[in-house]
Amino acid sequence: MHLRRRNFNQNQDDSVYEKPEYALKRAEELIKLEKEAEALETLYKLFANKRHKTWSKDMDKAIKKFLELCVNRNQGKKAKDALHQFRNMTQQQQNSLEEVLEFFMQKAEDAVEKAQKQAETAHAQANKEEQEPSKESSLLTSIAGEDSKDRLDKELVTPWLKFLWETYRMVLDILRNNPKLEHVYRATATRSFNFCLKYRRIAEFRRICEVLRSHLATASKGKAQPTYNAENPDDLRQLLKIRFAQLATASGLELWQEAYRSVEDINGIMNNTKESPPDEMMAEYYKSLSQIFWVSHNYVFHASALYRYYELHTVLQKNMTEEEKRLLASRVWLASLSLPLESTSDDPYLVVDLIDKERESRMGSLLGFFVDTRRGALFKELEAKKISSIVYPELVDLHDILEVKFAPLMLPKLLEKKIQFLRSTPGIGQYIEPILDLGITRTLQHISRVFQTMEIQYFNKLLSFVDSHTLEKYIVKAVREKRVDCRIDYRLGVLNFNTLGLDSENLNQRLVDISQNLQQAVDLINPLKKQQEIQKNNEIMLQLLKGVEAERQKVLKRKVMIEKIKEIREAQEAEDAKKQEELERKKQAELQAKERARLQQKAKERELKRAEEIKREKDFLEKKAIAELVKGSKNKNLELKLDKVDAPTLKKQQLKHFEAERMKMEQKMEKLETKLNHLVRARREVEIPLVKKLNDIKKEEDKKYQLAQRKVQLESHKAAHERDLKEKARVMRMKEDKEVFEAEINKRRKKEYEENKSKRDIKIKALR
């Protein structure tokens, strides 16, 4: 009986939640009673019920109220479960899903703003109440390294920031396989980026990047329906917008590793597109690339990316001022001069060099074109584009000073002026360190070609604008990178150059310079010899060109022959493989046929055996059920006797047992009926005198109450009559004044009436 009652209550509760309007009404009643937790649980049961598979307007209202409660009580897990269920309902109502998700995100953002205002109010109140910090707050600040405002933010704001982050992630997860709401997916990703940038949420930004990356990877592998069409350029352009926003956010947070990964994502998407992205996007792409390469000290690719940005930006921004254009051109000019000197490693096959080449190849693929990493290659391109005419005039001759002119003692003074200009000009100060490094290295190289020894004090005096400690660091760096052969002798206070003797690379460079100078002198003395050599070289080239065609024909014939032999060999191999495959196929077919026959035979045997077991088990259960109904389940030897008794015998015993039970129940009910009749009759006989006595008492009390009420009524009527008489006497004194006033009013109105009537009669006569 108790079990039936519990099941009835459970079914009654479930029936309440079958309709969303009932659940919503119940939740609103609980909210009015300030029972939000119970209201939340009521609506959660509605969405946890899997029988709800169709959308309705009431369901829309219920989900909004439920999400509002989830935000108020910071219940992200329940909101996620309900939203996934609601998504399944709205397969044909995508507008409703979009509206609900927008409502949810807006409520979460409002909760964060509210928490911020509460934290600011609490901080202002604390400062107002306590002008000087207490010992406890000072101790907490010294230990934890955070003031009271940080602690308040951590207590009040941080939980809501985490909830807002989970909201964005939840929405992205719901929309990742929904092409119809791709614009909502993109807008949500952008909002999450803005959230990370506004509140400096670095960990959350890394996680959102991983989420977007996993969504894209899952869609690319075909494991889920993508939110974009790979054949549609507009969809890919929108997808690139998300990645560009991700790149901009990574740059704003100065997460350069994450920015580099974003660049790789963008490059992978661009490689899958048939159309190139707009120039505006590519300009921002190269701008971010230049920042990433600069932070990673990869000056070669920094200069290349910055040059590409300069080309696109100048084309897109037609209204650039001359100062902006000059600043951007000067940055490109300085970036090309900031390239490190070439490596002087003796072994070109070092593992480090191979790794660097592989990395450079990968970097070049990000830029989208081949990058010549040799020093001076980019500068030649800049000179061909005549960018030197746009840069600041003070920087035009910087290339000649560092790369062309040979002035060991004048170079530091010229370099000092350029460094001072870089420091005083905003926007190009970042290039001071690489230019200074290159200038000091060039100074050391020039001095080493002229001097064998120089006092450290005199060298520091030449470069007086750099402190001695920094100068020593640059010298050690140049020596370590084999840019110059130099040793510092602290005992004598001098710099020793060319310490390696005949093996010195500097000596090799000297010999090259001498050879070039001697060749120039010979050309000046005997110019005819040079012309003869040129003519001789031209004749040799003509002879080579004549034999090229014959050689080319010979190579082509040999190539054709090789191709024919290759085709014959491939045809023979294909024929042999086909025969072998045919044999294997026949052999495999025979084995499969035998295995199939064996499995069929085995399956038939199992089916027969199973049918016999089922029949035997069915008979046994039927007999057991009948026996339990007849004798009960307390007989321990029942199962042992079932095999010896047939079903008809057991059914007869069952009927006898039921008949005996029915007779016992009828006798019991007759005895119970007689007992109940006697009990009711006895109770009525005892109740009759008590009821009569109670009735008499009630009549007496009613009579007294009626008399008392009548007396009170008469007294109140009498008092009211006397009061009305007094009021009449008071008012009668004004009767004469009233009659006079009334007569005057009637007289005046009668006069006005007569005048109006006469005027009207005159008008009527005039009209006739």
N, C-alpha and C positions, 0 to 999 in steps of 0.2 A: 504493500500500500504506500509506504514511504517512497519507494523507488518510483512508483507511478506519479506521485505528487511532485517529486523533483524533476522528472522528465516533463511534466506539464508546465512547471514554472520556467524551465529552460526553453521549451517551445514558445511559451508566451513572450519571453525576452527576445527570442530570435524574431518573432513575428513583428515586434515593435520596430526592429531595424530593417525590415524588408522594404519599407518606404522611407526615402530620405527626408521627406517633409516632417514625419513624426520625430525622427532623430534630431533634426534641426530645431524643431519647436521645443523638445525636451532640453536640448543644450542651451537654448536661449533662456529658458526658465531657470536652469542651474546657474547661469552667468548672473542673472538678476539677484539670485540668492548668494552671490560671491562664492560659488563653488566651481571655479574654472577647471580644477583637476578632474572632477566628475564629468563636467561637460566635455572635456577633451577625451576622456575615456569612452564616453557615449558615442562621439563621432568617430573615434578610432575603430570601435566595433563595427560601425556602419561600413567603413572602407576595408576592414579585415574580412568582411563577409564576401566570399568568392562568387556568390550567386548574383551579385550586381555586375552585369556585363553591358548594360546599355546606358547611354548618357541621357540626362534630363536637366532641365533648368534648376530643379530643386537640388540635384546632385551638384550642380555648379555652385549654388549658394552654400551648400554644406561644406564643400572642399575649401571655399574661401574662409568661412568661419573657422574651420578646423586649422587651416594654415595660420590664421591670425592668432589662435590660441597656442599653436606650436611656437610661434615667434615670441609671444608673451612669456611662455614658460621654458623657452630654450630647449625644445624637444625636436632636434634635427632628425633623429632616427625614425620617429613616428611619421614625421612629414615626408621622409623619403619613401616609406612603405605606401603611404596614401597616394603620393604622386605617381608612383609606378602603377598602382591599381587604376588611378584616374587616366593615365596614359592609355591603358588597354581599353578603357571605355570610349575614349575620344578618337578612335581611329578614323571616323568620318566627320568629326567635329574639331578640326585642327585649330580653328579660331578660338574656341573655348580653352583649349590647352594653352595656347599662347597667352590669352588673357590671364589665366590662373598663374602661370609662371611669372609673368610680369608683376602681378599683384604680390606674389610671394617674395620676389627680389626687392620690390619697393618697400614692403613691410620690414624686411631684414635690414635694409639700408636706413630706414627711419629709426629702427631700434639702435643702430650704432650711433647715429647722430644724437639720439636722446641720451644714450649712455655717456657720450662726450660732454654734453651740457651738464649732466649730473656731476661728472668728475670736475668740470670747471667750477661749478657752483660750490661743491664741497671744498675744493682747494681755496677758493676765494673766502669762504666762511672760516676755514681753518686759519688762513693768514690774518683775517680780521680779529678772530678771537685770541690768537697767539702772535703778538708782534715779534717776539724773540723765540727762536727754536728751542724746544725743550731738550732736556738731556737725552730722553729716549729717542727723539727724532734725530738728534745729532749722532747718537751711537749707531742707529740704523743706517744713517747716511754714510758714516765712515766704514761700516762693515760691508753693507750691500752695494755701496757705490751709487745709490739712487736716492733722490730726494723724495719729499712727501708727494709731489705731483706725479712722479713716476710710479710710486706705490699705489696711488689712487687710480691711475690709468690701468695698472696691472690688475687691480682688483675689480674695477667697474667696467672698463672698456675692452680689455683683452678677451674675455669670454664672448662678447658680442662680435668682436672681429673674427674670432674663430668660427662662430656660427655663420657669419656672412660669407666667409670663405667656403664653408661646407655647403651653403646655399648655392653659390656659383658652381661648385663642382657637381652638385646634385643635378642642377639644370642642364649642364653640359652632358652629363651621363645620360639623362633622359632623352636629349635631342640628338645624340651622336649618330643615330641611324634613321633620322627623319628628314628627308630631303625637302619636304614642304615647309618646314620651319627652319631652313638653313639660315635665314636672315636673323632669326632669334638666337641661334647658336653663335653666329658671328658677333652679334651685339653683346651677348653674354660674355664671350671671351674678351671683348674690348673692355667691358665693365670690370671684369676681374683684373685685367692689366692696370686699369686706372686705380682700382682699389689697392693693388700691391704698390703702385708708385706713390699714391697719396699717403698711405700709412707705413711705407718702407717695410713691407712684409716680404723679406727675402726668401725665407723658407717656403712660404706659400707660392711665391712666383716660380720657384724651381719645380714645385709639385704641379702647378697648373701647366707648365711647359711639358712636363712628362705626360700629363693626362692628354693634352692635345696631340702630342707625338704618338702616344699609344693608339688614340682614335684614328689618326691618319694611317698608321701602320696596319691596324686591323682592317680598315677599309681597303687599303691597297692590296692586301693578301686575299681579299674576297671572302673573309670570314663574316663580314657584316655588310649591310647595305650602306654605301657611303652617302654623305650629305651633299655631295657635289657630283657633277657629271664630268668625267675626265675628257670628254670630247667637246665640252662647251667652254669656250674661252672666257665667258663671263664668270662661270663658276670658279674656274681656276684663278681668275683675277681677284675674285672675292676671297678665295683661300689665301692668296698671296697677301691680301690686305691684313688678314689676321696675323700672318707671320711677320709682316713689316711692323705692325703694332707691337708684337712680341719683341722684335729686335729693338724698337725704340724704347720700350720699357726696360729691357736689359741694359741698354746704354744709360738710361736715366738712373738706374740703380747701381751702375758701375759694376755689373756682374759680367765681366768680359768673357769668361769661359762660357756662360750661358748665352751670351750674345754670339759667340763663335758657333755654338751649336745651332742657334737660330739661323745664322747665315748658311750653315750646311743644309738645314731644312729648306730654306728659300731656294738654294741652288738645286736641290733635288727636285723641287716642284717645277722650277723653270726648265729643267732638262726634260720633263715629261710634257711640256706644253709645246704646241706647234707655233704659237704666236709669242713674240717677245712682250714682256710687261711694258706698261707706259713709261715714258721717260721720267715722269715725276717720281715713280716708285724706284726706278733704277738710280736716280740721283740720290735719294735717301739711302738706298742700298750701299752705294759706293761711299757715301759719307760715313755711315756706320762702320763699314769695312775699314776705312782709313783710321777711325778711332781705335778699333780692335787691334789692327796691326801696329799702331803706335804704342799702345799699352803693352803689347807683347814684344816690343823692340824689334819688330821686323820692318826695318825702314825701307827696304826695297819695295815690298808690296804696299806699304803705307803710301809711298810716293806715287806708285802706279794707280792705286785706288783714288787718291786725292786728285790726280791728274784727270781721271775719268769723271770724277765729280765736277771738276772745274769745267770740263768740256760740256757736260750736260746742263750744268747750272747756268752757264753763260748763254746757252741756247734758249733755255726755258724762261729765264728772268731777263726779259728785254729791257726792263726799266731799272736795271742796276745802276747805282751811282758809280762814278769813276773811282771813288775811294774804296767802295766795296770790291769792285773788280780788281783794283790794284792790290788790296789786301789778300784776296784769294790767289791771285797770280803769284804774289810774293811767297805765300805759303807753299805753293807748288814748287817754286824756284828753290826755296830753302830745303824742302823735303828731298828734292833731287840731289842737293849738295850734302845732305845728311847721310847718304848711303855709306856703309862701312867699306873700308879698303878690302881689296881682294885677298883671299886666303893665300898664304905663301907656304902651304904644306908641301912637303917633298913627295908624299905618296898620294896620288890622286884617287886611290882605291881604298882609302880608309873607310871603316864602317860608319864613322861619324859623318863623313862627306856624303856617303850613299844615303844615309838617313836624311841629311839636310836636302839632298836632291829630291828624295821622295816627298818630303814635306813641301818643298817649293812647287813640285808638280801639283800637289793637292791644293795649295794656295792659289796657283794659277787657274785651276778649274773653278775656284770660287769667283775669281775676277771675270771669267768668261772669255779670256783670250790669253795668248802666250805672253809671258813676261820675261824679257831679257834681263837676267839678274846681274849682268856685267855692269860694272861701274862706268858711268858715262853714257850708256845706251839711251836712257831716258832723257839725259841732258841734251843729247844731240837732237832728239825729237822736239824738245822744247825750243831749241835754237831754230829749228826748221820752221816752227810755228811762230817764231818771233815774239815769244812771251817776254823776252828781256826788255822790250819796249814798253811793257805794261807795268812791270814791277817797280818798286821804289827805286829811285835813282841811286840811293846809297848802297843798294845790294847788287847793282848790275855788274860791278867789277869783282864781286866776291869769288866767282868762279876762276877768274884769271889769277887772283891772289893765291888761291889754294891749289890750283891745278896747273897753271901755266908758268907764272913768274918764278924766277929763282932769286930770292933775296933773303938769305938766312937771317940777317940782322934787322931788316926792315919789316919782315913778315909779322913779328909780334906787335909792332906799333899799328900796322894796318888792321890786324886782327882785333886789337883793342877797340878801335873806332867802330868796327862792325858789331862787336859784342855790346858796346854801349848803346848803339842804335837799336839792337834787338831788345834790350832791356827797357828802353824808353818807349817803344812802339807796342801798343796793345794788340794782342791777337797772334803774335809770332814769337813770343817769349819761350814757347816750348822747344824751339829749335836751338836754344843757346848751348845746351849740353852737347849735342852731337856736333855742332859747328865748332865748339871749343875743343872737343876731343880731336876732330880732324885737323884743326889749326895747330894744336900742340904737336901732333904726330908729324905734320908736314914740317914744322919748325925743327924738330929733332932730325928728320931725314935730311933737310937742307944743311943743317949744321954738321951732321956726320960726314957729308960729302966735302966739307971744307976744313973742318977742325978734327983733330985727333983727340984733343983734351980741352975741356972748358971748366972753369970754376963754377961750382954750384951756385955760389953767391951771384956771380955775373949772369948766369942763366936765369936765376930768380928775378934779377933786376930787369932783364929783357922782357919777362912775362910778369911784370909787377902787378897787373890787374888780377892775377890768380894767386891765392895764398900758397905757401910752400908745401903744405901737407897735400892739398889737392893736386898740385903740380907733380909731386912725387908719385901719386896714385896714377896719373896719366902716363908718366914715364914707365912705371912698372907694367901697366897694361899694354903699352906699345911694345915693350920687350917681350912680354909673354906671348903676344900674338905675332911675334917675329916681324913687326913693322920696321924696327930699327935695331941695330946692333949697338948696345950701350950698356955700360956697367957703372954703378954709383959707388964711388970710393969715399966712404965717410971719413976715413982716417986722414986722407989728404984733402978732402972737401972738393973733389973734382968729378966730372963726368968723363969717362973714357969711352971713346967711340972706336969701332972697327977692331974689337978685341979678338975676333976669330981669325985674323990674318988673311991668308990666301983663300980660305974657305968661306969667307964672308960674302953674303949676297950683295953687300954694298960694293965690294970690289968688282963683282960681275956687272953690276949696273954701271960702274965707272968705265969698264972696258967697252960696254955697249955704247955709252955716250961718246967715248973717244973714237970708236969705229964710225959712228954716225957723223961726227964732226969732220973726220978725215975724208969720208966719202963726199960730203958737201964741198970740201976744199978741192978735191980732185975734179968734181963736176964743174967748179968755177974755173979751174985752170984749163981743162980740156973738155969743152962742151960737146965737140964733135964725137968724142968717144961714146958719150951717153946716147947720142942720136943713132950711132951705128949699132949699139946694143939693142936699142928699141926696134930698129929696122930688122935686125937679125931675129929678134923674138917674134916679130910679126910674120916673117917668112916661115919660121918653124910652125907657128899657129896655122898658117894657110895649108902647109903640108899635112898637118894633123887633121884639119877639117876635110881635106880631100879623102883621106883614108877612113874617116868616120863612117861614111855611108856604107862602104863595102863591109866594114866590120859590123855595122848594125844589121845588115842583111844576113851576114853569117850567123850572128847571134839569134836572129829571128828564126832562121831555118833550124838551128839546133833546138830552139825552144819548141818549135812545132813538132819536131821529131820526139823530143822528150815527152810532150803532151800525148802524142799518139801511143807511145810505149806505155805511158801511165794509164791511158784509157783501156788498152788491151788487157793490162794486168788487173786493173780494177774490175773489168767485165768478167774475167776468169775467176777472180776471187768472189765476185758476187754470185756467179753460177754455182761455184762449190758451196758457198754459204747457203744458197737456196736449197740445194740437194740435201745438205746436212740438216737444214731446218725442216725439210719435208719428212726425213726419216725420224727426226726427233718428235715431230708432231704426231706421226702415225703411232710411234711407240707410246707416246704419252696418252693418245686416245684409247689404245688397248688397255693400258693400265687403269685409266679412268673408268672404262666400261666394266672391267672386273671389279674395281672397288665399288662402283655404283650398285652392281648386282649383289655383292656381299652385304652392303649396307641395307639394301632393300629387304633381303632375307632376314637379316638381323632385326630390322624394324618390325617385320611381320611377326616374328617370334615374340618380341617384346610386347606388341599389341595384344596378342592372344593371351600371354601370361598376365598382362595387366587387366584384361577383361575378366579372366577367371578370378583374380584377386578381388576386383571390384564387386563382382557378384557374390563371392563368399563373404566379403566384408559387409555388404548391404544386408544379406540374410542374417548375419550375426547381430548387426545393429538393430534390425527390426525385432528380432527375438529378445534382445536385451532390453529394448525400450518397453516392450509389452510386459516383460518380467518385472521390471522396476515399477511399472504402474500397478501390477498385481500385488507384489510382495514388498515393495519398497527397496531402497538401496542398501539396507543394513545387512542383508544376507551375504556373507562372505563367500559361500560356496555356490553362488548363483552362476557365475561365469563357467564354473566347472560342469554344471548341469545343463547348460544351454545346448551343448552339442548333442545331448541325448533326447531333447524335447523338441517336437515340431511346432510350427507356427499356429495351426488350428487349435491345438491343446492350450497353448498360451492365450489365445484370444478368448476361449471359453472361460478360463480362469479369470481373465480380465473383466468379462461381463459379470461374473459372479461377484467379483470384488466391488465393482461399481454399484451393483444392486444392493449389496450389504451396506455400503457407505451411504447410499441414498436413504435407506430405511432408518439408519441411525440418525441422520440429519433431520428427517421429518419428525421423529420422536423428540429430538432435542428442541426443535422449533415449537412443538405443541406445549411442552413443559414451560418454555420461556414465555409463550403467549399468555398462559394461565397465570403465571407469576406476575407478569406486567399488569394484567387486568386487576388483580387483587391489590397491587401496590397503588395504582391510580385511584381506585375506589376509596381506599383508606385515606389517601391524601386529600381527596375532595371532602370527605366527611369531617375531617379536622379543620379544613379551611373555612367552612360555612359560617360558624359563629364568629370567627375572627373577622371575616369580611363584613358581617353585619355591624359589629361594634365599630369598626373603622369607618363605615359609611355614616353612622350616627355622629361620630366625632367630627367628620368633615362637614356635615350639614350645620352643626352648631357654629363652627368656625366661620363658615360662609355667611351665616346670618349676622354675626357680630361685625364682620368686615363690611357688609352692605350698609348697616346702620351708621357706622363710623364715616363711611364715604358720603352718605346722604347728608349728614350733619356738616361736613366740610364743604359740600357743594352749596348748601343754603347760606352758610356764612359768607362764602366768596361772592355769591350773587347779591347779597344785601350790601356788602361793601362797595361793589361795582355800581349799584344803583345810586347810593349816596354820592359817590364820586362824580357820576354823570350829572346829578342835580346841581352840584357846585359849579361844574363847568358851564352848564346852561345859564346859570345866574350871572356868571362872569361875562359871557358872550352877549347877553341881552342888553348890556349897557351901550354897546356899539350899534344897536339897531337903527336909531334915528340918523346917525351919521351915514350909515350904509344906505338908507332910503334917500337922503339928500344927494349923495354921490351918484346913486343909480339914476335919479331924476335928471341930473345935469348931463349924464352920459346919454340918456335917451333923447333929451332935448337937442343936444348937439348932433347926434346921428340923424334925427328927424329933419333938422335943418339941412344937413348935407344931402339927404335923400331928396328933399324938395328941390334944391339947386340942381342936382344931377338930372332930376326928372324934367325940369324946365328946359335945360340945355338939350336934352335928348328930343323933347317935343319940337324945339326950334329946328334942329337938324332934320327931323322927319318932314316938317313942313317945307323946308328948303329943298329937299329932295323931290317932293311932290310937284 
